[in-house]
């Protein structure tokens, strides 16, 4: 087992979206990275918006930039983190 963080990228494929959809149904609504009705159609927008946030691209003055990472187990995404 090799646990590590991978920064979100526009090249991230469907397996990462599958994880988001799984996490969208997590019982603790505050731990969900996306709404419970999140779909594949929204995935590209999700990635672009997270990258804009990391780059401090047009953020309001009261919002702190954050980076988004996938928690990886070997080559498989198993979690999601923002720092």
N, C-alpha and C positions, 0 to 999 in steps of 0.2 A: 504494500500500500504506500503510495506516494501522494501526499496531500500538498497542494500548492495553489497559488492564486494566478489567474490569467486575466489580464485586463480585457474588458469588453472591446470588440472590434466590429467594424462593418462586415467583415468576412465571416463572422460567427454564423454557423449553419443552423439547420432545423433542430438539432438535438438540444441546443441552448434554449430555443423557443419552447420546446417540449417541457423543459425544466420550469420555465416561467409559468406555463399553463398549469403544471402540477402544483407549483407554489401558490398560484392564484386561488386555489381551493383550500389552502391551509386554514385550520380553524381560528387561529389568532389573526384577526383582520389587520392588526398593526404590523405584523411580520410579513405581509404580502407585498412583493415588489410591484405587482400589477393588479388591476381590478379583477374580480372573479369572472368577468365576461371577456377577458383578454383573448384575442384570436391571432392566428398566423398573419392575417392582413395588417395587423398593427405592429408587427415585429420590427420591420425596417424603421418605422417612425420611432419606436422605442429606442433602438440602437442609436439613431442619429441624435435624439434628444439627450440621451445620457452622455454622448460624446461632446455635445455642445455645452452641457453642464460642466463637464470636466475641464473644458477649455475656457470657462468663464465667458462664454459667448452670449452677450446680451442678457445677462442675468440681472434681476433687480438688485439694488444696492443692499437689500436685507437678506439676500440668499448667498450661502457659502458654496463655492464650487465643490463638487464631490466626484470622485472617480468610482467607476463601477467595475467589479471583478466577479469572475466565476470562481467558485471554490471547486477545484478539480481533484479527483481521485484517479491517479494515473492520467488517462486521456479522456475521462468521462466527467462532465459537469455534475456536481452533486449538491451545489449550493450557490448562493448569491450574496454578495457583500458590497456595501458602499462605504467608502472612507473619505 
